[in-house]
Amino acid sequence: MKNEWINKETEIPPFIDVVPYCFKKENKEVMDFLKRQTLLSDNRDNIVTKEKLQNLLSRDSEFAHLMIPTCKIKTFEDLIYYIGTYDKVVLKPGRGLRGKNIYILEKMGENSFKIGFKKNQWNVNLNSLKDFFEDAIKGNYYILQKYVTSRTPQGDPFDCRVHVEKSSSGEWSVAKIYVRIGIGQSVISNVNQGGGISDPKEFLKANFENDWKGIYNNLSSLGKKIAKKMESLRGTHIMSLGMDIGIDENGKLYLFEVNDGPSTKALIHEVAFHRSNYYLYILKNKFNYSVIEPVNMIEAKQTEINELKHEVKQLKEIVLKKEKKLNQILNSRSWKLTGFLRKTKKFMTKG
């Protein structure tokens, strides 16, 4: 009662909802133990890196049209080669989360380049670019992608986050699609860095007019298809994924990346709805728990409520009948004629 945390021992639940951050090095012993003892929403087995995913999907006829040329950067010579090939590229951590430490590099001239980071841009020459590579990129796991123009008419970068969750049937379901706009940003549409969120239908109607409905349907369909493919590639159970998809000026879709630990800040109630139903599915179908379905529980309660309403109605009818009978007695001639007798009896009793 002192508003303090207390330690309490309990049995390990049959299913635990975890996030990638739980698997930090300092938690390895605990997480390895839990992996042996229970079912986790993601056991982090067979992780597919961004580079590997791009390579695998590029060879898949169903997804190849979504892929952006991607490669791993090891040397400064690699960087120079691909900037020369594509003119404008994106550098991102191969194991990054939440869109951190992403750069845009653009070739402006023979010995002139532009670097973009968050809301900042600056021009550098070849030597300064090499210094940047040595300080920020070298020794770190970075991948490079050809830059794809996915910007609003105002020049702000945007992408579509397609967030999928497992449903009450154990199948993938689109929890929410929303557009992230990097207002005033030079690199990506990261809402954690000051961007905004827009309703997808309204955004697509405003920017792609007659094509908006087809684009929206493609986003919804791709969300579930990519989730199934990702789960197949990893060969393990996954519960939640977030796909970042860009759209160029012609309405062509590009898969920027797939996040296995997507933020839920923008869709808390949608995620709560899906996960609570999926938890019931897991308990019922994986562990054979006797689980009362929410719909059945509601129907049972509604039946109970209806029965109580009927009883109340019957009691009201009984009360009305008794009140009616009492009023008849009170208004009867015999009751009025015998009134003096009741008064006399009351007086004699007091005496």
QUIHU-V320757 format. One record per residue. N is the residue number from 1. RES is the residue in one letter. PSI is psi in degrees with one decimal (999 if undefined). D_FIRST is the distance of its C-alpha to the first C-alpha in Angstrom with 2 decimals. Layout:
N	RES	PSI	D_FIRST
N	RES	PSI	D_FIRST
This chain:
1	M	6.8	0.00
2	K	15.4	3.82
3	N	43.3	5.60
4	E	151.5	7.52
5	W	139.7	9.98
6	I	151.9	10.44
7	N	137.0	13.91
8	K	130.6	14.87
9	E	137.4	18.51
10	T	167.1	20.19
11	E	151.3	23.77
12	I	127.3	25.42
13	P	153.8	25.87
14	P	-21.2	29.57
15	F	132.6	29.47
16	I	128.7	27.58
17	D	116.1	28.05
18	V	167.2	28.73
19	V	161.6	30.38
20	P	-31.5	33.12
21	Y	-20.0	30.90
22	C	-21.2	29.24
23	F	30.4	32.67
24	K	158.3	32.91
25	K	-39.8	34.75
26	E	-14.4	31.76
27	N	7.7	30.17
28	K	-45.1	33.42
29	E	-44.4	32.61
30	V	-45.9	29.43
31	M	-36.0	31.21
32	D	-39.2	34.30
33	F	-46.6	32.31
34	L	-35.0	30.68
35	K	-31.7	34.15
36	R	-25.7	35.43
37	Q	-21.8	32.66
38	T	175.7	31.91
39	L	124.3	33.29
40	L	151.2	32.24
41	S	-25.3	32.90
42	D	118.3	35.16
43	N	1.8	36.10
44	R	20.9	38.05
45	D	146.5	41.22
46	N	47.3	44.60
47	I	132.5	43.39
48	V	114.3	46.17
49	T	164.0	46.64
50	K	-41.5	47.72
51	E	-45.3	51.21
52	K	-40.3	51.56
53	L	-43.3	50.33
54	Q	-43.8	52.88
55	N	-43.0	55.61
56	L	-45.5	54.79
57	L	-26.6	54.54
58	S	-25.0	57.68
59	R	3.5	59.59
60	D	120.0	58.20
61	S	-26.0	60.46
62	E	-26.2	57.60
63	F	-7.1	55.67
64	A	-34.6	58.32
65	H	-14.9	58.95
66	L	-13.8	55.37
67	M	148.0	55.60
68	I	134.0	56.06
69	P	124.0	58.20
70	T	143.6	55.79
71	C	161.7	56.40
72	K	136.8	54.74
73	I	121.0	55.52
74	K	-38.4	56.50
75	T	164.3	59.09
76	F	-32.4	60.09
77	E	-36.1	63.25
78	D	-45.3	61.19
79	L	-48.2	59.56
80	I	-39.8	62.92
81	Y	-46.8	64.50
82	Y	-30.9	61.94
83	I	-39.9	61.80
84	G	-31.9	65.60
85	T	-43.0	65.40
86	Y	-9.4	62.85
87	D	-39.5	63.03
88	K	127.6	59.33
89	V	163.3	56.54
90	V	132.2	52.76
91	L	125.7	51.16
92	K	149.1	47.72
93	P	137.3	45.71
94	G	-23.7	46.45
95	R	32.1	42.80
96	G	158.2	41.27
97	L	147.5	38.20
98	R	25.7	37.39
99	G	34.8	40.95
100	K	149.9	40.68
101	N	46.7	43.74
102	I	135.5	46.34
103	Y	151.4	49.72
104	I	131.1	52.80
105	L	133.7	56.18
106	E	135.2	59.36
107	K	122.1	62.94
108	M	-24.6	64.60
109	G	-170.9	67.89
110	E	-38.4	69.69
111	N	31.8	67.64
112	S	133.4	64.95
113	F	158.9	61.48
114	K	134.5	58.39
115	I	132.2	54.79
116	G	134.0	51.93
117	F	121.2	48.26
118	K	-116.6	45.46
119	K	7.4	47.07
120	N	150.0	49.63
121	Q	143.1	53.21
122	W	149.6	55.76
123	N	142.9	59.27
124	V	158.3	60.36
125	N	-175.8	63.55
126	L	-42.0	64.03
127	N	-41.7	63.21
128	S	-34.0	60.00
129	L	-38.2	59.03
130	K	-39.5	59.57
131	D	-41.7	57.37
132	F	-43.9	54.63
133	F	-44.4	55.05
134	E	-37.7	54.90
135	D	-40.4	51.73
136	A	-27.7	49.66
137	I	-46.3	51.08
138	K	134.4	52.90
139	G	-9.2	51.01
140	N	155.3	48.36
141	Y	98.1	48.47
142	Y	144.1	49.76
143	I	156.6	51.59
144	L	137.0	54.01
145	Q	146.4	54.67
146	K	136.2	57.41
147	Y	130.6	56.09
148	V	127.9	55.90
149	T	109.7	56.11
150	S	81.7	53.22
151	R	152.0	53.09
152	T	166.2	53.02
153	P	-22.2	56.17
154	Q	-4.6	54.45
155	G	5.5	54.29
156	D	134.5	50.53
157	P	144.6	49.62
158	F	158.1	47.82
159	D	168.0	46.91
160	C	120.7	45.54
161	R	119.5	42.33
162	V	107.1	42.58
163	H	122.1	39.20
164	V	147.3	39.48
165	E	156.3	37.00
166	K	143.6	37.60
167	S	-171.9	37.62
168	S	-16.4	37.04
169	S	-1.1	40.53
170	G	4.3	39.85
171	E	163.1	42.29
172	W	139.7	41.97
173	S	141.9	41.26
174	V	112.1	41.37
175	A	-40.2	37.92
176	K	145.4	39.20
177	I	130.8	42.08
178	Y	152.8	41.78
179	V	130.1	43.99
180	R	123.3	42.75
181	I	123.9	44.92
182	G	73.8	45.02
183	I	119.5	45.86
184	G	5.0	47.72
185	Q	152.6	47.26
186	S	-13.7	50.20
187	V	-74.9	48.91
188	I	168.9	46.48
189	S	62.4	44.44
190	N	110.3	41.06
191	V	-21.1	38.55
192	N	-13.2	36.29
193	Q	22.5	39.16
194	G	11.9	39.63
195	G	-175.3	41.23
196	G	170.3	40.82
197	I	139.4	40.49
198	S	151.0	43.04
199	D	131.1	43.56
200	P	-41.6	46.02
201	K	-45.3	48.42
202	E	-40.3	48.84
203	F	-46.8	49.22
204	L	-38.0	51.78
205	K	-40.7	53.69
206	A	-29.2	54.02
207	N	-19.9	55.09
208	F	10.0	56.96
209	E	-111.3	58.31
210	N	-16.5	60.16
211	D	-2.4	58.64
212	W	-41.0	54.99
213	K	-42.3	54.57
214	G	-39.6	56.10
215	I	-42.8	53.96
216	Y	-44.5	50.76
217	N	-37.2	51.77
218	N	-39.9	52.61
219	L	-45.5	49.19
220	S	-44.0	47.50
221	S	-43.3	49.90
222	L	-35.9	49.66
223	G	-47.0	45.87
224	K	-36.5	46.03
225	K	-44.3	49.20
226	I	-37.4	47.94
227	A	-44.3	44.65
228	K	-41.4	46.72
229	K	-42.5	48.97
230	M	-43.2	46.16
231	E	-36.2	44.60
232	S	-42.2	48.11
233	L	-38.0	48.81
234	R	-23.8	45.69
235	G	31.8	46.13
236	T	172.5	42.43
237	H	132.8	39.64
238	I	145.5	38.39
239	M	-26.6	36.05
240	S	138.1	36.18
241	L	153.4	38.87
242	G	122.6	39.90
243	M	130.0	43.59
244	D	115.2	44.88
245	I	127.4	48.27
246	G	158.3	50.68
247	I	121.6	53.49
248	D	-179.5	56.70
249	E	-18.7	58.95
250	N	1.6	60.83
251	G	7.9	57.78
252	K	137.3	57.83
253	L	143.8	54.50
254	Y	134.6	53.44
255	L	111.2	50.54
256	F	-50.8	48.93
257	E	167.8	46.32
258	V	126.8	43.86
259	N	123.4	40.18
260	D	4.3	38.24
261	G	57.5	34.92
262	P	146.7	35.37
263	S	145.1	32.99
264	T	9.2	31.26
265	K	-37.2	30.38
266	A	-1.9	33.34
267	L	49.2	32.78
268	I	-46.9	29.10
269	H	-32.0	29.62
270	E	-42.2	32.86
271	V	-41.9	31.30
272	A	-40.7	28.34
273	F	-50.4	30.97
274	H	-45.4	33.22
275	R	-38.8	30.69
276	S	-38.9	28.89
277	N	-36.7	32.40
278	Y	-35.6	33.47
279	Y	-43.3	30.54
280	L	-39.8	31.80
281	Y	-45.4	35.31
282	I	-48.3	34.40
283	L	-39.7	32.66
284	K	-44.1	35.58
285	N	-25.5	38.51
286	K	-29.9	37.58
287	F	3.5	35.64
288	N	33.4	37.08
289	Y	146.9	33.78
290	S	100.3	34.26
291	V	130.9	32.76
292	I	120.1	33.09
293	E	140.8	34.42
294	P	-39.8	32.63
295	V	-42.8	35.97
296	N	-38.0	36.51
297	M	-42.3	33.04
298	I	-42.6	33.74
299	E	-40.4	37.18
300	A	-44.4	35.90
301	K	-37.8	33.41
302	Q	-39.4	36.24
303	T	-43.8	38.52
304	E	-41.0	36.04
305	I	-43.3	35.69
306	N	-38.8	39.47
307	E	-42.0	39.93
308	L	-39.0	37.57
309	K	-39.9	39.46
310	H	-41.9	42.68
311	E	-42.0	41.51
312	V	-41.6	40.47
313	K	-42.9	43.87
314	Q	-41.1	45.66
315	L	-38.3	43.83
316	K	-39.9	44.73
317	E	-39.9	48.33
318	I	-45.0	48.38
319	V	-43.1	47.01
320	L	-41.1	49.61
321	K	-42.9	52.38
322	K	-39.8	51.42
323	E	-40.3	51.20
324	K	-43.4	54.57
325	K	-39.8	56.08
326	L	-42.9	54.73
327	N	-36.2	56.21
328	Q	-40.9	59.49
329	I	-46.9	59.57
330	L	-31.9	58.72
331	N	0.4	61.41
332	S	155.7	63.99
333	R	-39.2	67.20
334	S	-36.7	66.81
335	W	-40.0	63.35
336	K	-39.6	64.80
337	L	-31.3	67.91
338	T	9.4	65.97
339	G	-39.8	63.69
340	F	-31.3	65.77
341	L	-39.2	65.45
342	R	-36.1	61.63
343	K	-40.0	61.85
344	T	-42.5	64.36
345	K	-39.7	62.22
346	K	-40.4	59.20
347	F	-44.2	61.44
348	M	-35.7	62.90
349	T	-41.3	59.48
350	K	-35.8	58.39
351	G	999	61.71
